[in-house]
């Protein structure tokens, strides 16, 4: 595994294929307050690319082009947050998307454990460390441990998608999952305008 850190944007001409695993690291879990620091990506080949942002500088045309390319499927775990933070800081609506957390909740109804670590352990037999999750992602220079952690968050998503797709098909929930994925951009926007905890479908 190699993890390459790029400052401010993806390099010109980088081809990550038609299904790209993506994650983000921020200063916290509230996009209106906590800035975007890192976006990590992988084509599923075992390598990762990290785009690190300096505070307040979010001009990343190559990354934005990828996020909005209708021919490239963007693969996330908990896409609701990542799509919202990309919209807040990069000014783009990421689409089309696939979310392994939503897929898991729709088909792994025998458990309430849908975190990335849980999915990797059960479906892939892989242990993923979350030790660096709560670290200072706004630092000017990332530590080797942070780089390795950020990379690990995208290296397994392609395999998880394959396993979850098979389970969704077996249980007859593929179309339901796709409808949920299609709604994610709207759900993320609702979060950004203050409807995070409110159920708009409630009476």
C-alpha positions as CSV (number, residue, x, y, z in Angstrom):
1,X,0.0,0.0,0.0
2,X,1.2,3.5,-0.9
3,X,-0.4,6.7,0.2
4,X,0.5,9.9,-1.6
5,X,-0.3,13.3,-0.1
6,X,-1.2,16.1,-2.6
7,X,-1.4,19.7,-1.5
8,X,-4.6,21.4,-2.4
9,X,-5.8,19.3,-5.3
10,X,-5.4,16.1,-7.3
11,X,-2.7,16.2,-9.9
12,X,-3.6,16.7,-13.5
13,X,-4.3,13.5,-15.5
14,X,-4.8,11.2,-12.5
15,X,-7.3,8.5,-13.5
16,X,-8.9,6.7,-10.6
17,X,-11.3,4.7,-12.6
18,X,-15.1,4.5,-12.7
19,X,-15.6,3.6,-9.0
20,X,-13.7,5.7,-6.6
21,X,-13.7,5.2,-2.8
22,X,-13.7,8.6,-1.0
23,X,-13.6,9.8,2.6
24,X,-12.8,13.0,4.4
25,X,-11.2,14.2,7.6
26,X,-12.4,17.4,9.3
27,X,-11.8,19.3,12.5
28,X,-15.1,17.8,13.9
29,X,-18.5,16.6,12.9
30,X,-20.3,19.9,12.3
31,X,-19.7,21.2,8.7
32,X,-20.9,24.6,9.6
33,X,-18.2,24.9,12.2
34,X,-15.5,22.3,11.6
35,X,-13.5,22.8,8.4
36,X,-12.5,20.2,5.8
37,X,-8.9,19.2,6.1
38,X,-8.3,16.1,4.0
39,X,-10.0,14.2,1.3
40,X,-8.7,10.7,0.6
41,X,-9.4,8.6,-2.5
42,X,-8.7,5.1,-3.8
43,X,-9.4,3.3,-7.1
44,X,-9.5,0.0,-5.3
45,X,-6.0,-0.9,-6.3
46,X,-4.5,-0.8,-2.8
47,X,-3.2,2.7,-3.1
48,X,-4.6,5.9,-1.7
49,X,-4.3,9.6,-2.7
50,X,-4.8,12.2,0.0
51,X,-5.6,15.9,-0.8
52,X,-4.7,18.1,2.1
53,X,-6.2,21.6,2.3
54,X,-4.7,24.6,3.9
55,X,-7.1,26.6,6.1
56,X,-9.5,28.6,3.9
57,X,-8.0,27.5,0.5
58,X,-10.4,25.2,-1.3
59,X,-9.8,25.7,-5.0
60,X,-9.5,22.1,-6.2
61,X,-10.8,22.0,-9.8
62,X,-9.5,18.4,-10.5
63,X,-11.1,17.0,-7.3
64,X,-14.4,18.9,-7.9
65,X,-14.5,17.6,-11.5
66,X,-14.2,14.0,-10.2
67,X,-16.8,14.6,-7.5
68,X,-19.4,15.8,-10.0
69,X,-18.5,13.4,-12.9
70,X,-21.8,11.6,-13.7
71,X,-19.8,8.6,-15.1
72,X,-17.8,8.0,-11.9
73,X,-19.5,6.3,-8.9
74,X,-18.3,7.8,-5.6
75,X,-18.1,5.2,-2.9
76,X,-18.4,6.3,0.8
77,X,-19.0,5.0,4.2
78,X,-21.5,7.4,5.8
79,X,-21.9,9.4,2.7
80,X,-24.3,11.8,4.4
81,X,-21.6,13.6,6.2
82,X,-19.0,13.5,3.4
83,X,-21.4,14.8,0.8
84,X,-22.4,17.6,3.1
85,X,-18.9,18.7,3.9
86,X,-17.8,18.6,0.2
87,X,-20.8,20.8,-0.6
88,X,-20.0,23.2,2.3
89,X,-16.3,23.6,1.5
90,X,-15.8,22.7,-2.2
91,X,-19.2,24.0,-3.4
92,X,-20.1,20.9,-5.3
93,X,-22.9,18.3,-5.0
94,X,-21.2,14.9,-5.1
95,X,-23.1,12.5,-7.4
96,X,-23.7,9.6,-8.1
97,X,-22.9,8.0,-4.8
98,X,-22.9,4.6,-3.0
99,X,-22.9,4.4,0.8
100,X,-21.7,1.2,2.5
101,X,-23.3,2.3,5.8
102,X,-26.7,2.6,4.3
103,X,-26.3,-0.7,2.4
104,X,-25.3,-2.3,5.7
105,X,-28.3,-0.9,7.6
106,X,-30.6,-2.1,4.9
107,X,-29.3,-5.7,4.7
108,X,-27.4,-6.5,8.0
109,X,-30.5,-6.2,10.1
110,X,-29.2,-8.9,12.4
111,X,-26.9,-6.3,14.1
112,X,-26.8,-2.7,15.1
113,X,-23.0,-2.4,14.4
114,X,-22.6,-0.7,11.1
115,X,-19.3,1.1,11.5
116,X,-16.5,0.7,9.0
117,X,-14.4,-1.3,11.5
118,X,-17.3,-3.7,12.1
119,X,-18.0,-4.2,8.4
120,X,-14.3,-4.9,7.6
121,X,-14.1,-7.4,10.5
122,X,-17.2,-9.3,9.6
123,X,-17.3,-9.2,5.8
124,X,-13.6,-9.1,5.0
125,X,-11.8,-10.5,8.0
126,X,-9.8,-7.3,8.2
127,X,-9.0,-5.4,11.4
128,X,-9.0,-1.6,10.9
129,X,-7.5,0.7,13.5
130,X,-9.5,3.8,14.5
131,X,-6.8,5.1,16.8
132,X,-6.1,8.3,14.7
133,X,-9.8,9.2,14.2
134,X,-9.7,11.9,16.8
135,X,-6.5,13.6,16.0
136,X,-5.6,17.1,14.7
137,X,-6.3,16.9,11.0
138,X,-5.8,20.6,10.6
139,X,-2.0,20.3,11.3
140,X,0.2,21.8,8.7
141,X,2.0,18.4,8.3
142,X,0.3,15.0,8.7
143,X,2.0,12.4,10.7
144,X,2.8,9.0,9.1
145,X,0.1,7.5,11.4
146,X,-2.5,10.0,10.2
147,X,-1.7,9.2,6.6
148,X,-1.9,5.5,7.2
149,X,-5.2,5.9,9.0
150,X,-6.7,8.1,6.3
151,X,-5.6,5.7,3.6
152,X,-7.1,2.7,5.5
153,X,-10.6,4.4,5.4
154,X,-10.8,4.0,1.6
155,X,-8.8,0.9,0.8
156,X,-11.5,-1.6,1.7
157,X,-14.6,0.1,0.4
158,X,-14.6,-1.6,-3.1
159,X,-14.5,-5.0,-1.5
160,X,-17.2,-4.1,1.0
161,X,-19.4,-2.9,-1.8
162,X,-19.1,-6.2,-3.6
163,X,-20.1,-8.1,-0.5
164,X,-23.0,-5.8,0.4
165,X,-24.3,-5.8,-3.2
166,X,-24.5,-9.6,-3.1
167,X,-26.4,-9.4,0.2
168,X,-28.8,-6.6,-1.1
169,X,-29.5,-8.7,-4.2
170,X,-30.2,-11.8,-2.1
171,X,-32.6,-10.0,0.1
172,X,-34.3,-8.1,-2.7
173,X,-33.3,-4.7,-1.5
174,X,-31.0,-3.4,-4.3
175,X,-33.6,-0.9,-5.7
176,X,-34.4,0.4,-2.2
177,X,-30.7,1.0,-1.6
178,X,-30.3,2.8,-4.8
179,X,-33.3,5.1,-4.0
180,X,-31.6,5.9,-0.6
181,X,-28.3,6.7,-2.4
182,X,-30.1,9.0,-4.8
183,X,-31.6,10.9,-1.9
184,X,-28.3,11.5,-0.2
185,X,-27.5,14.8,-1.8
186,X,-30.9,16.2,-0.6
187,X,-30.3,14.7,2.9
188,X,-26.9,16.3,3.1
189,X,-28.3,19.7,2.1
190,X,-31.0,19.4,4.7
191,X,-28.2,18.9,7.3
192,X,-26.5,22.0,6.1
193,X,-29.5,24.2,6.4
194,X,-30.4,23.0,9.9
195,X,-32.6,19.9,9.6
196,X,-30.0,17.5,11.0
197,X,-32.1,15.9,13.7
198,X,-35.5,16.7,12.5
199,X,-37.6,14.0,10.8
200,X,-39.3,15.8,8.0
201,X,-41.4,12.7,7.3
202,X,-42.9,12.7,10.8
203,X,-46.5,13.8,11.5
